Amino acid sequence: MWTTTKWIEVAVAVIVFGGLKYMWTFRRRKADNIKLSYADVLFYGFLGLEFGLLTIFHWQAFHIPLVFLVVLAFVGIMVTGGRPLKSSQRSPR
């Protein structure tokens, strides 16, 4: 569980999954003329971390030392991304 190879795989999953989701959202929001914030970057970072931990470690992610990271990533997702986009966040065209 604590091998370097597993953590490198988690880091790659965070970068690939979170980065691709961020780029997809950036492209859509740029077309709608909506500005992105640091909360969006953190949201996709936490989302990638959650995805990487659960994909690489499977059921081991729910054992005692690793479950804290999973819960922390989940709380980060809820705090940074748990708000809908308001129409006031759109910049005028």
C-alpha positions as CSV (number, residue, x, y, z in Angstrom):
1,M,0.0,0.0,0.0
2,W,2.8,2.4,0.7
3,T,5.0,1.7,-2.3
4,T,6.3,4.5,-4.4
5,T,4.9,3.0,-7.5
6,K,1.3,3.3,-6.2
7,W,1.7,6.9,-5.2
8,I,3.2,7.8,-8.6
9,E,0.2,6.2,-10.2
10,V,-2.1,8.2,-7.9
11,A,-0.2,11.4,-8.9
12,V,-0.5,10.6,-12.6
13,A,-4.3,9.9,-12.1
14,V,-4.7,13.2,-10.3
15,I,-2.9,15.1,-13.1
16,V,-4.6,13.3,-15.9
17,F,-8.2,13.0,-14.6
18,G,-8.3,16.4,-12.8
19,G,-6.5,18.2,-15.6
20,L,-8.7,16.8,-18.3
21,K,-11.9,17.7,-16.3
22,Y,-10.5,21.2,-15.7
23,M,-9.6,21.7,-19.3
24,W,-13.1,20.5,-20.4
25,T,-14.8,22.9,-18.0
26,F,-12.4,25.7,-19.0
27,R,-13.3,25.2,-22.6
28,R,-17.1,25.2,-21.9
29,R,-16.9,28.2,-19.6
30,K,-14.8,30.2,-21.9
31,A,-17.4,29.7,-24.6
32,D,-20.1,30.9,-22.2
33,N,-17.8,33.8,-21.1
34,I,-17.7,32.7,-17.4
35,K,-14.6,33.4,-15.4
36,L,-12.8,30.6,-13.5
37,S,-11.7,30.9,-9.9
38,Y,-9.1,29.3,-7.7
39,A,-12.0,27.2,-6.1
40,D,-12.4,25.6,-9.5
41,V,-8.8,24.6,-9.7
42,L,-8.9,23.2,-6.1
43,F,-12.2,21.4,-6.9
44,Y,-10.7,19.5,-9.8
45,G,-7.5,18.8,-7.8
46,F,-9.5,17.3,-5.0
47,L,-11.7,15.4,-7.6
48,G,-8.6,14.0,-9.2
49,L,-7.2,13.0,-5.8
50,E,-10.4,11.2,-4.9
51,F,-10.5,9.4,-8.2
52,G,-6.8,8.5,-8.0
53,L,-7.0,7.1,-4.5
54,L,-10.1,5.1,-5.1
55,T,-8.9,3.8,-8.5
56,I,-5.4,2.8,-7.5
57,F,-5.9,1.5,-4.0
58,H,-9.4,0.1,-4.4
59,W,-10.8,-1.3,-1.1
60,Q,-7.5,-0.5,0.7
61,A,-8.5,3.2,0.5
62,F,-11.0,2.5,3.2
63,H,-8.5,1.2,5.8
64,I,-7.4,3.4,8.6
65,P,-4.4,5.5,7.4
66,L,-5.7,6.1,3.9
67,V,-9.3,6.7,4.8
68,F,-8.3,10.1,6.2
69,L,-7.0,11.2,2.8
70,V,-10.2,9.9,1.1
71,V,-12.4,11.8,3.6
72,L,-10.3,15.0,3.3
73,A,-10.5,14.9,-0.5
74,F,-14.3,14.4,-0.3
75,V,-14.7,17.3,2.1
76,G,-12.5,19.4,-0.2
77,I,-14.8,18.5,-3.1
78,M,-17.9,19.5,-1.1
79,V,-16.4,22.8,0.1
80,T,-14.9,24.0,-3.2
81,G,-17.4,22.7,-5.7
82,G,-20.6,22.4,-3.8
83,R,-22.0,25.7,-5.1
84,P,-23.9,26.2,-8.4
85,L,-22.8,28.9,-10.9
86,K,-24.8,32.0,-10.5
87,S,-25.8,34.1,-13.4
88,S,-24.1,37.1,-11.7
89,Q,-20.7,35.3,-12.3
90,R,-21.1,35.7,-16.0
91,S,-19.3,38.6,-17.4
92,P,-21.2,40.8,-19.9
93,R,-20.7,40.2,-23.6
